[in-house]
């Protein structure tokens, strides 16, 4: 039996100082997000560009762009402005508020298009999309994880991210059982999508991470000072979590292949 590899560690940052801490601590992916603006808070095009320059190609960079509904009105956020020199690898939008839409996937596509500049002259190819499924989908009024995953497969997304909408101490594991998460992970893998696990994940979830073996573990609060997602990212806490993930990878996964 082959030894499983450690999941990549994604650290969400809101500014260049936090990005430098994530890189120094050994993160694999830097994700641009403003936690003050919600679970997928858009930091704005200037912050995204500045952090991409700070990372300077050393790691992959992704960006949270808020919720789909933020982009559906006439006065939406300012679209991204990207360059070949400091590219983004992935972008993502949250599905909160779309559960009751007659065709929520059409709204999702409409919101995706709105994030792009009117004339796409800055990039030969747009970053690939990550589909976001909220574990607490009822609280987010969003489609359920299985529906999100099916749409992600149909739209050729790069990955499925399972996250929590409300940051109140309840984690993804509180909302979705291990067997359901395993099924989501396997279905995503069979379709060629990466599986990313978020939702107030911490070092205390090492056994569940070891069993589930996600491709990516995405965190913010776990690597911030005092475990407070509103405070600064700590290089030491990133380093500590990375070490735990590497050590956990030597154990056999418990998530059965289905």
N, C-alpha and C positions, 0 to 999 in steps of 0.2 A: 504494500500500500504506500502510495506517495505521501510525503509530508505536505500538509496544506500550507500555502503561503499566507503571510499576514495580510490583512486588508490594508488598502491604502488609507492614510489618514488625511481627511479634509478638515481644514480649520477655517472657519468663517472670520473675516477681519473687516474692520470698518475704515482703516486708514493705513498709511504707509508704515507707521511705527509698529502697528500690530502685524502687518505683513512681514516685516523684518524679523519680528519675534517668532512667527510661525516658521519661516525659513530656517532661522537659527536653531529652533527646537527640533527640526527634522520632519516637518509636515511634508506630505507628498503632493497635496493640492491646496492652493490658496483660493478661498471663495470670498468674493466681495459682497458684503451684506451690512446694512445698517440695522442693528437690532431694535433701535428706537422706532423704526417704521413697520414693525410687525415681524412675523416668523420668517418671511422672505423679503425683508425690507430693502428696497432699492436705494443704493447709496448715491445714485446719480452718475451721469456720464463722466464728469470730471474725476470723481473718486475712483471709478473703475479704471480709467486711463492711467491715473497716477499710480495706482497699485500694480497694474500690469507693468508699468515702467520700473517700479521698485523691484518686482520679482525678476524682471529682465531675462525671462526664458529659463530660469533655473528650475522652476516647477510649472506644472500646468495651472491655469487660472480659470476659474468659473465665476459667474456673477448671478446673484438673485435679482430679479427685476420686479418684485412685488407680486401682487395678485392680478389675474387676468382682468378683473373688473376695474382695476386702476387705469387700464389702457383703453377701455371701451367708450369713454366719454370724449367730448370734443376738447376738453382741457386736461388731457392726460400728461404724464411725465415727459421729460425731454428724452428723445430716443438716444440710443447708444451712438457713439462715434468711435469707430475702431480703426486701427492701422495694422499693416502687415508687420511692422517692427515689433509691436507688443500685442500679439493676438490673444483672444479668449478662446478657450477650448469648448466650454459649455455654458449655456444660459438656461434659466428656468423661471417659470411663472407658477404661482399658486392657483388652485382651482376653487378657492373659497367663494361661496355665493352662487355657484353654477349648477347646483343640484336640481333646481326646479326649472332650469331652462329647457325649452322644447328641443333644442339641438345644442347642447353645451360644447360639443367638439367644434362646431362652427365658430362659436364665440372664442374658444381657445385659439383656433387658427387666426381669427381676426386680431386678437390681442398680440399674438406672436408677430404678425405683420406690422403692427403699430410700433413695435420696439425698434424697428429698423429706420435708418434715415430715409428721407423721401427719395434721394438718389444714392444708391449704394455704389459709391465710387471708391470707398476706402478699403474694401476687402474683396478678394476674389471669391471667397467662400464664407458664408455666415457660420458662426459657432453652432455646434450641434445642440439639439434641445434635450434637456432632462425633464421627464415627466414627474410631477410631484403628486404623491398620494398622501393625504392626511389620514393618520391612524384614527384620529378623533373626527372623522368625516362629518358626523352629525352636528358636532359643535361648529364646524366650519361651513355647514350647508354646502358641502362639496360632494361630487360623485364618490362612490366607494373605491377602495384601492384596486379591486379587480377590474372595475370599469375603466379606471385610469390606465391600468396596465394594458388592457386590450386596445385602448386608443393609442397608447404609446407604441405598441407593436405596429398598428396600422399606419401610423405616421412616421415610422422609421426613426424613433427617438434613440438616443445613445444609451440612456439609462432610465431606471425607475428609482426615485428617491422616496422613501417612506419617512415622513416627518410628523410632528405634532403641530397643530394650529395654535392651540392655547398653551402658553408656557407657564403652567401653574404647578409644576413639580410632578405631574403625571406623565409617564414616559410612553413611548411607542409600545413597550412590552405590557403596559397596563391596559392598552386598548386592543391590541391584536395578540392572540395566542401564538405560541411557538409553531404549531402545525400550520396555521394560516400564513405566517411569515415565511415558513419553509416553502409552502406552495407558491407564494408570490415570487420568492427567490428562484425557484426551479423553473417556473413558467417564463420568467424574464431571461434566465440563462438559456433555455431552449430556443428562445427567439433572438438570441444574440445581444441582449441588453445587459449592461452592468446593473448590479443591484446595490444601491447605497442605503445605508441605515443611519437615520438621524432621529431626533425626538427626545432631547434631554438625556442622551446616552452618557454614561460615566464609567469610571474604572470599575465600579460595582457591578456593571453588566458584563464583565469579562466572560463568565460562564456562558451566558446567552450568545455573546458574540462568537465565542469559540464553537458553539453548536451550529449557529446559523451560517457562519463563514461568509459574510457579505463581501462584496468586492471592495467597498468603500465604507468607512465609518466616518460620519460627518458630525463635527462637534463645534460648539462655541463655549457655552457655559463651563463645560468640564475642563477647559484649558484657560479660563479667565481667573484672575485673582479672586480668592474666596469663593470660587465656583459661581460667581455672579456674572451672568451674560452681559450685564450693563457695564462691567468694569473691563480693564485692559487684558488682552491676551498675554499670557506669560510664557516665555520661551522654556522655562524650567518645567512648567506643567505640560506643555506640548511634548517635551522630551520624555517626561515620565510616562505619559499615556502611550507614546510611540513604543517605549520599551515594553510596557505591559502587552500591547498588541503583538509584538514580535515574540514574546515569551509564550503567549497563549496559542500561537500558531503551531507550536510543536505538538499539541495534543490532537487527537483524532476528533473530527467534527461529529456531532450527534444528529445533525439534521439529515434525515434520510433522503435518499434520491427517490423521487416519485415519478 
